[in-house]
Amino acid sequence: MYDTWAQKEITTLEEAEHASKYIDLKKLKFNIEDLVPFTVGTGSKTVVVFTDPLCPSCAHLITDLKKVDSYSFKIVEVPALGDESAKIVRSLLCAKDKGAAFDIATGKDKPKVLDQRGNDCDTSPIGKRIISAQMFGVKGVPFMIRDDGLIKHGYEKGTLSSWLTGAN
């Protein structure tokens, strides 16, 4: 068996388990900025968070991540929950008012479709987000990739700090 992310042969069960739980974005030279994420925090450690604007668990996560220091969270909005989500995700990317888009993406305001710039908006980052989510095995949201590559499917309110420090 071969770990295509780490580019090495898997010879033990421990290596197989590790390969199923980690995605090393640094080794992949993956540029998260290509997905035009919203950034919360200014810490030196980066956590990538795939969310949907209509996802209740994502909203809990967004609330909790704003309370954590020493991390930068890259919020990648994907249209995981249908047509209304797709409209909101596009409007956040193409919003005339980037401040309003940030407020929605970071949970300050309720999700809604915003006024958009029109045809001059490059929507290719949405396609890149969807392709990236599929590549990383995102089956639902929220989905997180910690600075060291550990992944987490889903979110239970109040568990972010312990996951970030490796407690779960």
PyMOL CGO cylinders between C-alpha atoms (Angstrom):
from pymol import cmd
from pymol.cgo import CYLINDER

trace = [
    CYLINDER, 0.00, 0.00, 0.00, 1.22, 3.51, -0.79, 0.3, 1, 1, 1, 1, 1, 1,
    CYLINDER, 1.22, 3.51, -0.79, 0.41, 6.81, 0.95, 0.3, 1, 1, 1, 1, 1, 1,
    CYLINDER, 0.41, 6.81, 0.95, 0.04, 9.22, -1.95, 0.3, 1, 1, 1, 1, 1, 1,
    CYLINDER, 0.04, 9.22, -1.95, -0.12, 12.29, 0.34, 0.3, 1, 1, 1, 1, 1, 1,
    CYLINDER, -0.12, 12.29, 0.34, 3.11, 11.47, 2.21, 0.3, 1, 1, 1, 1, 1, 1,
    CYLINDER, 3.11, 11.47, 2.21, 4.65, 9.80, -0.85, 0.3, 1, 1, 1, 1, 1, 1,
    CYLINDER, 4.65, 9.80, -0.85, 5.84, 6.73, 1.00, 0.3, 1, 1, 1, 1, 1, 1,
    CYLINDER, 5.84, 6.73, 1.00, 5.05, 3.06, 1.25, 0.3, 1, 1, 1, 1, 1, 1,
    CYLINDER, 5.05, 3.06, 1.25, 2.81, 1.96, 4.12, 0.3, 1, 1, 1, 1, 1, 1,
    CYLINDER, 2.81, 1.96, 4.12, 4.18, -1.13, 5.83, 0.3, 1, 1, 1, 1, 1, 1,
    CYLINDER, 4.18, -1.13, 5.83, 2.43, -1.20, 9.23, 0.3, 1, 1, 1, 1, 1, 1,
    CYLINDER, 2.43, -1.20, 9.23, -1.07, -0.78, 10.63, 0.3, 1, 1, 1, 1, 1, 1,
    CYLINDER, -1.07, -0.78, 10.63, 0.13, 2.29, 12.54, 0.3, 1, 1, 1, 1, 1, 1,
    CYLINDER, 0.13, 2.29, 12.54, 1.30, 3.91, 9.30, 0.3, 1, 1, 1, 1, 1, 1,
    CYLINDER, 1.30, 3.91, 9.30, -2.04, 3.08, 7.66, 0.3, 1, 1, 1, 1, 1, 1,
    CYLINDER, -2.04, 3.08, 7.66, -3.97, 4.62, 10.56, 0.3, 1, 1, 1, 1, 1, 1,
    CYLINDER, -3.97, 4.62, 10.56, -1.78, 7.74, 10.45, 0.3, 1, 1, 1, 1, 1, 1,
    CYLINDER, -1.78, 7.74, 10.45, -2.29, 8.06, 6.68, 0.3, 1, 1, 1, 1, 1, 1,
    CYLINDER, -2.29, 8.06, 6.68, -6.07, 7.96, 7.16, 0.3, 1, 1, 1, 1, 1, 1,
    CYLINDER, -6.07, 7.96, 7.16, -6.01, 10.81, 9.69, 0.3, 1, 1, 1, 1, 1, 1,
    CYLINDER, -6.01, 10.81, 9.69, -3.45, 13.27, 8.32, 0.3, 1, 1, 1, 1, 1, 1,
    CYLINDER, -3.45, 13.27, 8.32, -3.11, 15.51, 5.27, 0.3, 1, 1, 1, 1, 1, 1,
    CYLINDER, -3.11, 15.51, 5.27, 0.18, 17.42, 5.25, 0.3, 1, 1, 1, 1, 1, 1,
    CYLINDER, 0.18, 17.42, 5.25, -0.75, 20.59, 3.36, 0.3, 1, 1, 1, 1, 1, 1,
    CYLINDER, -0.75, 20.59, 3.36, 2.78, 21.97, 3.70, 0.3, 1, 1, 1, 1, 1, 1,
    CYLINDER, 2.78, 21.97, 3.70, 4.35, 18.91, 2.09, 0.3, 1, 1, 1, 1, 1, 1,
    CYLINDER, 4.35, 18.91, 2.09, 1.76, 19.08, -0.69, 0.3, 1, 1, 1, 1, 1, 1,
    CYLINDER, 1.76, 19.08, -0.69, 2.64, 22.76, -1.17, 0.3, 1, 1, 1, 1, 1, 1,
    CYLINDER, 2.64, 22.76, -1.17, -1.09, 23.45, -1.11, 0.3, 1, 1, 1, 1, 1, 1,
    CYLINDER, -1.09, 23.45, -1.11, -1.80, 27.18, -1.25, 0.3, 1, 1, 1, 1, 1, 1,
    CYLINDER, -1.80, 27.18, -1.25, -4.99, 27.72, 0.72, 0.3, 1, 1, 1, 1, 1, 1,
    CYLINDER, -4.99, 27.72, 0.72, -5.17, 31.31, -0.57, 0.3, 1, 1, 1, 1, 1, 1,
    CYLINDER, -5.17, 31.31, -0.57, -6.12, 29.89, -4.00, 0.3, 1, 1, 1, 1, 1, 1,
    CYLINDER, -6.12, 29.89, -4.00, -9.49, 29.07, -2.41, 0.3, 1, 1, 1, 1, 1, 1,
    CYLINDER, -9.49, 29.07, -2.41, -10.01, 32.70, -1.27, 0.3, 1, 1, 1, 1, 1, 1,
    CYLINDER, -10.01, 32.70, -1.27, -10.80, 31.82, 2.34, 0.3, 1, 1, 1, 1, 1, 1,
    CYLINDER, -10.80, 31.82, 2.34, -11.98, 34.14, 5.08, 0.3, 1, 1, 1, 1, 1, 1,
    CYLINDER, -11.98, 34.14, 5.08, -9.34, 34.46, 7.81, 0.3, 1, 1, 1, 1, 1, 1,
    CYLINDER, -9.34, 34.46, 7.81, -10.09, 34.65, 11.52, 0.3, 1, 1, 1, 1, 1, 1,
    CYLINDER, -10.09, 34.65, 11.52, -7.21, 35.16, 13.93, 0.3, 1, 1, 1, 1, 1, 1,
    CYLINDER, -7.21, 35.16, 13.93, -3.59, 36.08, 13.48, 0.3, 1, 1, 1, 1, 1, 1,
    CYLINDER, -3.59, 36.08, 13.48, -1.78, 33.20, 15.14, 0.3, 1, 1, 1, 1, 1, 1,
    CYLINDER, -1.78, 33.20, 15.14, 1.24, 31.45, 13.70, 0.3, 1, 1, 1, 1, 1, 1,
    CYLINDER, 1.24, 31.45, 13.70, -0.51, 28.07, 13.43, 0.3, 1, 1, 1, 1, 1, 1,
    CYLINDER, -0.51, 28.07, 13.43, -3.05, 27.69, 10.64, 0.3, 1, 1, 1, 1, 1, 1,
    CYLINDER, -3.05, 27.69, 10.64, -6.19, 25.56, 10.67, 0.3, 1, 1, 1, 1, 1, 1,
    CYLINDER, -6.19, 25.56, 10.67, -8.17, 25.07, 7.46, 0.3, 1, 1, 1, 1, 1, 1,
    CYLINDER, -8.17, 25.07, 7.46, -11.92, 24.83, 8.04, 0.3, 1, 1, 1, 1, 1, 1,
    CYLINDER, -11.92, 24.83, 8.04, -14.37, 23.72, 5.34, 0.3, 1, 1, 1, 1, 1, 1,
    CYLINDER, -14.37, 23.72, 5.34, -17.86, 25.01, 6.22, 0.3, 1, 1, 1, 1, 1, 1,
    CYLINDER, -17.86, 25.01, 6.22, -21.26, 25.65, 4.70, 0.3, 1, 1, 1, 1, 1, 1,
    CYLINDER, -21.26, 25.65, 4.70, -23.06, 28.90, 5.56, 0.3, 1, 1, 1, 1, 1, 1,
    CYLINDER, -23.06, 28.90, 5.56, -26.27, 27.02, 6.46, 0.3, 1, 1, 1, 1, 1, 1,
    CYLINDER, -26.27, 27.02, 6.46, -24.62, 24.32, 8.63, 0.3, 1, 1, 1, 1, 1, 1,
    CYLINDER, -24.62, 24.32, 8.63, -25.60, 24.54, 12.34, 0.3, 1, 1, 1, 1, 1, 1,
    CYLINDER, -25.60, 24.54, 12.34, -22.50, 22.65, 13.55, 0.3, 1, 1, 1, 1, 1, 1,
    CYLINDER, -22.50, 22.65, 13.55, -20.35, 24.97, 11.46, 0.3, 1, 1, 1, 1, 1, 1,
    CYLINDER, -20.35, 24.97, 11.46, -21.95, 27.95, 13.21, 0.3, 1, 1, 1, 1, 1, 1,
    CYLINDER, -21.95, 27.95, 13.21, -21.00, 26.47, 16.61, 0.3, 1, 1, 1, 1, 1, 1,
    CYLINDER, -21.00, 26.47, 16.61, -17.45, 25.92, 15.38, 0.3, 1, 1, 1, 1, 1, 1,
    CYLINDER, -17.45, 25.92, 15.38, -17.18, 29.49, 14.05, 0.3, 1, 1, 1, 1, 1, 1,
    CYLINDER, -17.18, 29.49, 14.05, -18.35, 30.82, 17.44, 0.3, 1, 1, 1, 1, 1, 1,
    CYLINDER, -18.35, 30.82, 17.44, -15.77, 28.69, 19.25, 0.3, 1, 1, 1, 1, 1, 1,
    CYLINDER, -15.77, 28.69, 19.25, -12.83, 29.44, 16.95, 0.3, 1, 1, 1, 1, 1, 1,
    CYLINDER, -12.83, 29.44, 16.95, -13.21, 33.17, 17.52, 0.3, 1, 1, 1, 1, 1, 1,
    CYLINDER, -13.21, 33.17, 17.52, -12.35, 32.51, 21.19, 0.3, 1, 1, 1, 1, 1, 1,
    CYLINDER, -12.35, 32.51, 21.19, -9.02, 30.80, 20.44, 0.3, 1, 1, 1, 1, 1, 1,
    CYLINDER, -9.02, 30.80, 20.44, -5.75, 32.73, 20.38, 0.3, 1, 1, 1, 1, 1, 1,
    CYLINDER, -5.75, 32.73, 20.38, -2.51, 31.72, 18.66, 0.3, 1, 1, 1, 1, 1, 1,
    CYLINDER, -2.51, 31.72, 18.66, -4.21, 30.30, 15.55, 0.3, 1, 1, 1, 1, 1, 1,
    CYLINDER, -4.21, 30.30, 15.55, -5.26, 31.59, 12.16, 0.3, 1, 1, 1, 1, 1, 1,
    CYLINDER, -5.26, 31.59, 12.16, -8.37, 29.89, 10.86, 0.3, 1, 1, 1, 1, 1, 1,
    CYLINDER, -8.37, 29.89, 10.86, -8.86, 29.78, 7.09, 0.3, 1, 1, 1, 1, 1, 1,
    CYLINDER, -8.86, 29.78, 7.09, -12.60, 29.43, 6.55, 0.3, 1, 1, 1, 1, 1, 1,
    CYLINDER, -12.60, 29.43, 6.55, -13.40, 27.84, 3.20, 0.3, 1, 1, 1, 1, 1, 1,
    CYLINDER, -13.40, 27.84, 3.20, -17.10, 28.12, 2.37, 0.3, 1, 1, 1, 1, 1, 1,
    CYLINDER, -17.10, 28.12, 2.37, -18.42, 25.24, 0.24, 0.3, 1, 1, 1, 1, 1, 1,
    CYLINDER, -18.42, 25.24, 0.24, -21.98, 24.70, -1.01, 0.3, 1, 1, 1, 1, 1, 1,
    CYLINDER, -21.98, 24.70, -1.01, -22.46, 21.36, 0.77, 0.3, 1, 1, 1, 1, 1, 1,
    CYLINDER, -22.46, 21.36, 0.77, -26.12, 21.76, 1.71, 0.3, 1, 1, 1, 1, 1, 1,
    CYLINDER, -26.12, 21.76, 1.71, -27.81, 22.48, -1.59, 0.3, 1, 1, 1, 1, 1, 1,
    CYLINDER, -27.81, 22.48, -1.59, -28.95, 25.27, -3.87, 0.3, 1, 1, 1, 1, 1, 1,
    CYLINDER, -28.95, 25.27, -3.87, -29.47, 27.94, -1.21, 0.3, 1, 1, 1, 1, 1, 1,
    CYLINDER, -29.47, 27.94, -1.21, -25.98, 27.28, 0.14, 0.3, 1, 1, 1, 1, 1, 1,
    CYLINDER, -25.98, 27.28, 0.14, -24.59, 27.58, -3.39, 0.3, 1, 1, 1, 1, 1, 1,
    CYLINDER, -24.59, 27.58, -3.39, -26.26, 30.98, -3.83, 0.3, 1, 1, 1, 1, 1, 1,
    CYLINDER, -26.26, 30.98, -3.83, -24.90, 32.22, -0.50, 0.3, 1, 1, 1, 1, 1, 1,
    CYLINDER, -24.90, 32.22, -0.50, -21.36, 30.89, -1.14, 0.3, 1, 1, 1, 1, 1, 1,
    CYLINDER, -21.36, 30.89, -1.14, -21.27, 32.63, -4.53, 0.3, 1, 1, 1, 1, 1, 1,
    CYLINDER, -21.27, 32.63, -4.53, -22.61, 35.86, -3.06, 0.3, 1, 1, 1, 1, 1, 1,
    CYLINDER, -22.61, 35.86, -3.06, -19.99, 35.83, -0.28, 0.3, 1, 1, 1, 1, 1, 1,
    CYLINDER, -19.99, 35.83, -0.28, -17.21, 35.45, -2.84, 0.3, 1, 1, 1, 1, 1, 1,
    CYLINDER, -17.21, 35.45, -2.84, -18.65, 38.08, -5.18, 0.3, 1, 1, 1, 1, 1, 1,
    CYLINDER, -18.65, 38.08, -5.18, -20.09, 40.48, -2.61, 0.3, 1, 1, 1, 1, 1, 1,
    CYLINDER, -20.09, 40.48, -2.61, -19.93, 44.21, -3.24, 0.3, 1, 1, 1, 1, 1, 1,
    CYLINDER, -19.93, 44.21, -3.24, -19.57, 44.64, 0.52, 0.3, 1, 1, 1, 1, 1, 1,
    CYLINDER, -19.57, 44.64, 0.52, -16.67, 42.41, 1.63, 0.3, 1, 1, 1, 1, 1, 1,
    CYLINDER, -16.67, 42.41, 1.63, -17.25, 43.44, 5.25, 0.3, 1, 1, 1, 1, 1, 1,
    CYLINDER, -17.25, 43.44, 5.25, -20.80, 42.09, 5.13, 0.3, 1, 1, 1, 1, 1, 1,
    CYLINDER, -20.80, 42.09, 5.13, -19.52, 38.87, 3.53, 0.3, 1, 1, 1, 1, 1, 1,
    CYLINDER, -19.52, 38.87, 3.53, -16.93, 38.49, 6.31, 0.3, 1, 1, 1, 1, 1, 1,
    CYLINDER, -16.93, 38.49, 6.31, -19.61, 39.07, 8.95, 0.3, 1, 1, 1, 1, 1, 1,
    CYLINDER, -19.61, 39.07, 8.95, -21.74, 36.27, 7.48, 0.3, 1, 1, 1, 1, 1, 1,
    CYLINDER, -21.74, 36.27, 7.48, -18.80, 33.88, 7.06, 0.3, 1, 1, 1, 1, 1, 1,
    CYLINDER, -18.80, 33.88, 7.06, -17.69, 34.48, 10.64, 0.3, 1, 1, 1, 1, 1, 1,
    CYLINDER, -17.69, 34.48, 10.64, -21.13, 34.15, 12.20, 0.3, 1, 1, 1, 1, 1, 1,
    CYLINDER, -21.13, 34.15, 12.20, -21.73, 37.79, 13.11, 0.3, 1, 1, 1, 1, 1, 1,
    CYLINDER, -21.73, 37.79, 13.11, -24.71, 37.96, 10.73, 0.3, 1, 1, 1, 1, 1, 1,
    CYLINDER, -24.71, 37.96, 10.73, -27.17, 35.32, 9.56, 0.3, 1, 1, 1, 1, 1, 1,
    CYLINDER, -27.17, 35.32, 9.56, -26.47, 33.65, 6.20, 0.3, 1, 1, 1, 1, 1, 1,
    CYLINDER, -26.47, 33.65, 6.20, -28.15, 35.38, 3.27, 0.3, 1, 1, 1, 1, 1, 1,
    CYLINDER, -28.15, 35.38, 3.27, -27.53, 36.24, -0.35, 0.3, 1, 1, 1, 1, 1, 1,
    CYLINDER, -27.53, 36.24, -0.35, -25.71, 39.58, -0.67, 0.3, 1, 1, 1, 1, 1, 1,
    CYLINDER, -25.71, 39.58, -0.67, -25.62, 42.10, -3.50, 0.3, 1, 1, 1, 1, 1, 1,
    CYLINDER, -25.62, 42.10, -3.50, -22.94, 40.99, -5.92, 0.3, 1, 1, 1, 1, 1, 1,
    CYLINDER, -22.94, 40.99, -5.92, -20.46, 42.78, -8.16, 0.3, 1, 1, 1, 1, 1, 1,
    CYLINDER, -20.46, 42.78, -8.16, -21.89, 41.26, -11.33, 0.3, 1, 1, 1, 1, 1, 1,
    CYLINDER, -21.89, 41.26, -11.33, -20.16, 39.51, -14.21, 0.3, 1, 1, 1, 1, 1, 1,
    CYLINDER, -20.16, 39.51, -14.21, -16.67, 40.72, -13.28, 0.3, 1, 1, 1, 1, 1, 1,
    CYLINDER, -16.67, 40.72, -13.28, -16.47, 38.28, -10.37, 0.3, 1, 1, 1, 1, 1, 1,
    CYLINDER, -16.47, 38.28, -10.37, -14.15, 35.29, -10.83, 0.3, 1, 1, 1, 1, 1, 1,
    CYLINDER, -14.15, 35.29, -10.83, -16.05, 32.32, -9.39, 0.3, 1, 1, 1, 1, 1, 1,
    CYLINDER, -16.05, 32.32, -9.39, -13.31, 29.78, -10.14, 0.3, 1, 1, 1, 1, 1, 1,
    CYLINDER, -13.31, 29.78, -10.14, -12.30, 29.62, -6.44, 0.3, 1, 1, 1, 1, 1, 1,
    CYLINDER, -12.30, 29.62, -6.44, -15.64, 27.92, -5.72, 0.3, 1, 1, 1, 1, 1, 1,
    CYLINDER, -15.64, 27.92, -5.72, -14.78, 25.13, -8.16, 0.3, 1, 1, 1, 1, 1, 1,
    CYLINDER, -14.78, 25.13, -8.16, -11.32, 24.87, -6.60, 0.3, 1, 1, 1, 1, 1, 1,
    CYLINDER, -11.32, 24.87, -6.60, -12.93, 24.60, -3.15, 0.3, 1, 1, 1, 1, 1, 1,
    CYLINDER, -12.93, 24.60, -3.15, -15.21, 21.79, -4.28, 0.3, 1, 1, 1, 1, 1, 1,
    CYLINDER, -15.21, 21.79, -4.28, -12.35, 19.91, -5.97, 0.3, 1, 1, 1, 1, 1, 1,
    CYLINDER, -12.35, 19.91, -5.97, -10.12, 20.38, -2.91, 0.3, 1, 1, 1, 1, 1, 1,
    CYLINDER, -10.12, 20.38, -2.91, -12.87, 19.16, -0.60, 0.3, 1, 1, 1, 1, 1, 1,
    CYLINDER, -12.87, 19.16, -0.60, -13.30, 16.04, -2.74, 0.3, 1, 1, 1, 1, 1, 1,
    CYLINDER, -13.30, 16.04, -2.74, -9.52, 15.45, -2.85, 0.3, 1, 1, 1, 1, 1, 1,
    CYLINDER, -9.52, 15.45, -2.85, -9.28, 15.72, 0.93, 0.3, 1, 1, 1, 1, 1, 1,
    CYLINDER, -9.28, 15.72, 0.93, -12.19, 13.33, 1.49, 0.3, 1, 1, 1, 1, 1, 1,
    CYLINDER, -12.19, 13.33, 1.49, -14.61, 15.87, 2.88, 0.3, 1, 1, 1, 1, 1, 1,
    CYLINDER, -14.61, 15.87, 2.88, -17.86, 13.94, 3.26, 0.3, 1, 1, 1, 1, 1, 1,
    CYLINDER, -17.86, 13.94, 3.26, -19.60, 16.56, 5.38, 0.3, 1, 1, 1, 1, 1, 1,
    CYLINDER, -19.60, 16.56, 5.38, -19.03, 19.87, 7.09, 0.3, 1, 1, 1, 1, 1, 1,
    CYLINDER, -19.03, 19.87, 7.09, -17.42, 21.12, 9.15, 0.3, 1, 1, 1, 1, 1, 1,
    CYLINDER, -17.42, 21.12, 9.15, -14.12, 19.51, 8.20, 0.3, 1, 1, 1, 1, 1, 1,
    CYLINDER, -14.12, 19.51, 8.20, -10.85, 20.74, 9.67, 0.3, 1, 1, 1, 1, 1, 1,
    CYLINDER, -10.85, 20.74, 9.67, -7.18, 20.27, 8.90, 0.3, 1, 1, 1, 1, 1, 1,
    CYLINDER, -7.18, 20.27, 8.90, -4.93, 21.20, 11.79, 0.3, 1, 1, 1, 1, 1, 1,
    CYLINDER, -4.93, 21.20, 11.79, -1.51, 22.83, 11.31, 0.3, 1, 1, 1, 1, 1, 1,
    CYLINDER, -1.51, 22.83, 11.31, 0.23, 19.44, 11.72, 0.3, 1, 1, 1, 1, 1, 1,
    CYLINDER, 0.23, 19.44, 11.72, -2.15, 17.82, 9.21, 0.3, 1, 1, 1, 1, 1, 1,
    CYLINDER, -2.15, 17.82, 9.21, -4.54, 16.05, 11.59, 0.3, 1, 1, 1, 1, 1, 1,
    CYLINDER, -4.54, 16.05, 11.59, -8.05, 16.05, 10.13, 0.3, 1, 1, 1, 1, 1, 1,
    CYLINDER, -8.05, 16.05, 10.13, -11.40, 16.19, 11.90, 0.3, 1, 1, 1, 1, 1, 1,
    CYLINDER, -11.40, 16.19, 11.90, -14.80, 15.34, 10.47, 0.3, 1, 1, 1, 1, 1, 1,
    CYLINDER, -14.80, 15.34, 10.47, -17.70, 17.15, 12.15, 0.3, 1, 1, 1, 1, 1, 1,
    CYLINDER, -17.70, 17.15, 12.15, -17.74, 19.20, 15.31, 0.3, 1, 1, 1, 1, 1, 1,
    CYLINDER, -17.74, 19.20, 15.31, -19.16, 18.96, 18.80, 0.3, 1, 1, 1, 1, 1, 1,
    CYLINDER, -19.16, 18.96, 18.80, -19.64, 22.34, 20.48, 0.3, 1, 1, 1, 1, 1, 1,
    CYLINDER, -19.64, 22.34, 20.48, -16.92, 23.22, 22.96, 0.3, 1, 1, 1, 1, 1, 1,
    CYLINDER, -16.92, 23.22, 22.96, -14.30, 20.69, 21.78, 0.3, 1, 1, 1, 1, 1, 1,
    CYLINDER, -14.30, 20.69, 21.78, -12.11, 22.90, 19.58, 0.3, 1, 1, 1, 1, 1, 1,
    CYLINDER, -12.11, 22.90, 19.58, -9.44, 23.84, 22.12, 0.3, 1, 1, 1, 1, 1, 1,
    CYLINDER, -9.44, 23.84, 22.12, -8.85, 20.25, 23.19, 0.3, 1, 1, 1, 1, 1, 1,
    CYLINDER, -8.85, 20.25, 23.19, -8.62, 19.09, 19.54, 0.3, 1, 1, 1, 1, 1, 1,
    CYLINDER, -8.62, 19.09, 19.54, -6.17, 21.87, 18.72, 0.3, 1, 1, 1, 1, 1, 1,
    CYLINDER, -6.17, 21.87, 18.72, -3.91, 20.84, 21.61, 0.3, 1, 1, 1, 1, 1, 1,
    CYLINDER, -3.91, 20.84, 21.61, -4.10, 17.17, 20.69, 0.3, 1, 1, 1, 1, 1, 1,
    CYLINDER, -4.10, 17.17, 20.69, -6.34, 15.98, 23.52, 0.3, 1, 1, 1, 1, 1, 1,
    CYLINDER, -6.34, 15.98, 23.52, -8.88, 14.33, 21.18, 0.3, 1, 1, 1, 1, 1, 1,
]
cmd.load_cgo(trace, "trace")
